[in-house]
Amino acid sequence: MVKTQGPILGLQASGSLGGALIYSNWKGRGTLRKLTKPAQPRTALQIASRAMMKYLGIHWAELSAYDQSSWTELATQTNISPYNAYLSHALKRWRHFKPPLDNPTLLEEPVESTFGESSATGSVRQITLWWEWSAIGNAVGVIIHRLPDEETEPSLNTVIAVITTPTAAVDTYIETPLTPGLYYYRIAAICPSGTYGEPTTTVMGEVT
């Protein structure tokens, strides 16, 4: 409903009309535009990007003061905060399916973490993933891939979640809501220097 204190498109007009138009005020001037609903596309790339953004926001707080300060020089070059320098650098790497660096001066090192058994248990509208660590090693995160079949290799387009530092010998992840069907997963660890470990074998679960 449009509320006015004067004629429509006057200084005080605001609100929607017929679910199609919206009146507002911008810099003291009345404006009229089409009412649109915000979209939240769910392409594979967008899902992977959001998963990494969530991970980066949490993992930054887990970094040591030394690692956080290591981003100061790059931040100064572009006149942004160390945190934003860390985000920008990480997302550029992620577009090429490379994990983020905890510190920009680190040289690539192998992931020293290994997995034991893993499983995917289906139920109503969800899959519960379970995996154990033979050795957590230097893992700082876990990338979860949902695959279209058993033969497909993990890639940026199959990422559904990135989880921060493992702290227990057994971890779980629940994906929901899902439609009925078969779902295939593989899990890989990442280390501070931006490398992947060997992923688990493919596990399958059925959603009812």
PyMOL commands that set and color helices and strands:
alter all, ss='L'
color gray80, all
select helices_A, chain A and resi 44-62+65-69+72-78+82-94+156-158
alter helices_A, ss='H'
color red, helices_A
select strands_A, chain A and resi 15-17+21-26+29-34+114-123+126-135+141-147+159-164+170-175+181-190+203-207
alter strands_A, ss='S'
color yellow, strands_A
deselect
rebuild
show_as cartoon
